[in-house]
Amino acid sequence: KGRYAYDAEDVFAVVQPGLDGIFVTKAEDPQDIEALSRLMAEAEHRRGMAVGTTRMIPAIETAKAAQFVYEIAAHPRVETIVAVSARGADLERNLGFTWTPQGLETLYHRSQAVIACRAAGKPFPIGGMWQEVHDLEGLRRQAVFNKQLGFSGEIVLHPSNVPVINAVYSPSADEMAHYRGLIEAFEAGEKQGKGAVLYKGEHIDIAHVATAKAFLDLWDRPRAAAQ
């Protein structure tokens, strides 16, 4: 295997038509990602697939990977990345921090991953993972914190965790109404020649409208497709 942890025969067995992508563990730098990408390209060629169609989601779980997080995220095959912050796992051992439920010791790691992912044009960074699988309230608190940091979802270890994550990351009816009302208020002000207005006592301008439209577009499209 050389310096890379990815076995060619494993890749050739897994990559096939119908597979969207693979979850990549232990990638430490862009060279690891590129080496795996070339194995995947060979597998795609053997299967008669278009080269480059199989995607990757690497987990950032070592100190070195954290240092190269942008370069990893920027690889053309990478769909998004997972900033792992589990108790007692590889990242804790690599960085030497003491894990707490509050998660401040991994705040930089997680925020850095969100910034890198979005800067690389991959808009849906993933957080995780909560290991006390039956502590659903602890899971909810972590997910709320990760959402505040800019994550778009979580990886989970147990089926009971899925509804909690879905509830945290799905928009509420109040959020949808807030953003629709914001757009309406701005458009009404625009007709009066105003470039900024007050909405529920808060200053809003075109930047806030762009944020509102992006939010609604993200959630309205899947709902429309399902109807």
C-alpha positions in Angstrom: 0.0 0.0 0.0 3.0 2.4 0.3 2.3 5.6 2.2 -1.4 5.5 1.3 -4.0 3.6 3.2 -6.3 2.8 0.3 -6.3 -0.7 -1.2 -6.7 -0.8 -5.0 -8.7 -4.0 -4.9 -11.1 -2.5 -2.4 -11.6 0.5 -4.6 -12.1 -1.7 -7.7 -14.7 -3.7 -5.9 -16.7 -0.8 -4.6 -16.7 1.8 -7.5 -19.4 0.8 -10.0 -22.4 2.2 -11.8 -25.0 3.5 -9.4 -22.6 4.4 -6.7 -22.7 8.2 -5.9 -19.6 8.3 -3.8 -17.5 7.0 -0.9 -16.8 8.1 2.6 -13.1 8.6 2.9 -11.3 8.0 6.2 -7.8 8.9 7.2 -7.0 11.2 4.3 -4.2 13.5 5.6 -3.4 15.8 2.7 -4.2 16.5 -0.9 -1.8 13.8 -2.1 -3.8 11.2 -0.3 -7.0 12.4 -2.0 -5.3 12.6 -5.4 -3.9 9.0 -5.1 -7.4 7.7 -4.2 -8.9 9.7 -7.0 -6.5 8.0 -9.5 -7.5 4.6 -8.2 -11.1 5.6 -8.6 -10.5 6.8 -12.1 -9.0 3.4 -13.0 -12.0 1.6 -11.5 -14.4 3.9 -13.4 -12.5 3.2 -16.6 -12.7 -0.6 -16.0 -16.4 -0.3 -15.4 -17.1 1.8 -18.5 -18.1 4.8 -16.4 -17.3 8.4 -17.1 -14.1 9.2 -15.2 -14.7 11.6 -12.3 -18.4 10.7 -11.7 -17.8 9.0 -8.3 -17.5 11.5 -5.5 -15.7 11.6 -2.2 -16.6 12.8 1.3 -13.4 12.9 3.4 -13.5 13.0 7.2 -11.0 15.4 8.7 -9.8 13.4 11.7 -6.1 14.1 12.1 -4.0 17.1 12.9 -2.4 17.0 9.5 -5.7 16.7 7.7 -6.9 19.7 9.7 -3.9 21.7 8.4 -4.7 20.8 4.8 -8.5 21.1 5.1 -8.9 23.6 2.3 -6.7 21.8 -0.1 -8.6 18.6 0.6 -12.0 20.3 0.2 -10.9 21.9 -3.1 -10.2 18.6 -4.9 -12.7 18.2 -7.8 -13.9 14.8 -6.6 -14.7 16.0 -3.1 -18.4 16.7 -2.6 -18.0 18.0 0.9 -16.0 17.2 4.1 -16.9 16.0 7.6 -15.2 17.8 10.5 -15.1 14.9 13.0 -15.1 15.9 16.7 -15.9 12.7 18.5 -14.9 11.9 22.1 -11.7 9.7 22.3 -11.3 9.4 18.6 -8.3 10.1 16.3 -8.6 13.9 16.4 -8.5 14.1 20.2 -5.5 11.8 20.2 -3.8 13.8 17.5 -4.4 17.3 18.9 -4.2 16.4 22.5 -7.3 18.3 23.6 -9.6 17.2 26.4 -13.1 16.6 25.0 -16.1 18.2 26.7 -19.8 18.2 25.8 -19.7 21.9 25.2 -17.1 21.4 22.4 -15.1 24.7 22.8 -11.9 22.7 22.4 -12.9 21.8 18.8 -14.4 25.2 17.9 -11.5 26.2 15.8 -11.3 22.9 14.0 -15.0 22.9 13.2 -15.1 26.6 12.1 -12.0 26.1 10.0 -13.6 23.2 8.2 -16.8 25.2 7.5 -14.7 28.1 6.1 -12.5 25.8 4.0 -15.5 23.9 2.6 -17.4 26.9 1.6 -14.3 28.7 0.3 -13.7 25.7 -2.0 -17.2 26.0 -3.4 -18.6 23.0 -1.4 -21.5 24.6 0.4 -22.7 21.8 2.6 -20.1 20.9 5.3 -21.0 18.1 7.7 -20.4 17.8 11.4 -20.3 14.9 13.9 -20.2 12.6 15.5 -22.0 12.2 18.8 -21.0 9.0 20.5 -23.4 8.8 23.4 -26.0 7.5 21.1 -28.8 7.3 23.7 -28.2 10.8 25.0 -30.5 12.5 22.5 -30.5 15.8 24.4 -26.7 16.0 24.2 -26.9 15.1 20.5 -29.5 17.9 20.0 -27.3 20.5 21.8 -24.3 19.5 19.7 -26.3 19.7 16.5 -27.7 23.1 17.4 -24.2 24.4 18.0 -22.9 22.9 14.8 -25.7 24.4 12.8 -24.9 27.8 14.3 -21.3 27.4 13.1 -22.5 26.8 9.5 -22.8 23.1 9.2 -25.5 21.6 7.0 -25.9 18.2 8.6 -24.3 15.5 10.8 -23.1 12.0 10.5 -24.7 9.7 13.1 -24.0 6.3 14.7 -27.5 5.1 15.5 -30.9 5.2 13.8 -32.5 6.9 16.8 -30.3 9.9 16.2 -31.6 10.6 12.7 -34.9 12.3 13.7 -33.1 14.6 16.1 -30.7 15.7 13.4 -33.4 16.2 10.9 -35.4 18.3 13.3 -32.5 20.5 14.1 -31.4 21.1 10.5 -34.8 21.4 9.0 -36.3 24.9 8.8 -39.2 25.8 11.0 -42.4 27.4 9.7 -41.5 30.6 11.6 -38.1 30.7 9.8 -39.7 30.3 6.4 -42.3 33.0 7.2 -39.6 35.3 8.5 -37.6 35.2 5.3 -40.6 35.5 3.1 -41.8 38.5 5.0 -38.3 40.1 4.9 -38.3 39.8 1.1 -41.8 41.3 0.8 -40.8 44.2 3.1 -37.7 45.0 1.1 -39.5 44.8 -2.2 -42.2 47.2 -0.9 -39.5 49.6 0.2 -37.7 49.3 -3.1 -40.9 50.5 -4.9 -40.7 53.6 -2.8 -37.1 54.2 -3.9 -35.5 52.9 -0.7 -32.3 50.8 -0.6 -32.8 49.7 3.0 -35.8 49.3 5.3 -36.8 48.2 8.8 -38.3 44.8 9.2 -39.5 43.8 12.6 -37.3 46.6 14.0 -34.2 45.4 12.1 -32.2 47.1 9.4 -32.3 45.0 6.1 -30.8 45.7 2.7 -30.0 43.7 -0.4 -27.5 41.5 1.4 -30.2 40.3 3.8 -32.5 39.7 0.8 -29.9 37.6 -0.9 -29.5 35.5 2.3 -33.3 35.1 2.6 -33.6 34.0 -1.1 -30.8 31.5 -0.8 -32.4 30.0 2.3 -35.8 29.7 0.7 -34.4 28.4 -2.5 -32.5 25.7 -0.6 -35.7 24.4 1.1 -38.4 25.2 -1.4 -36.9 23.3 -4.3 -36.9 19.9 -2.6 -40.5 20.4 -1.4 -41.6 21.4 -4.8 -39.9 18.4 -6.4 -41.7 16.1 -3.9 -45.1 17.3 -4.8 
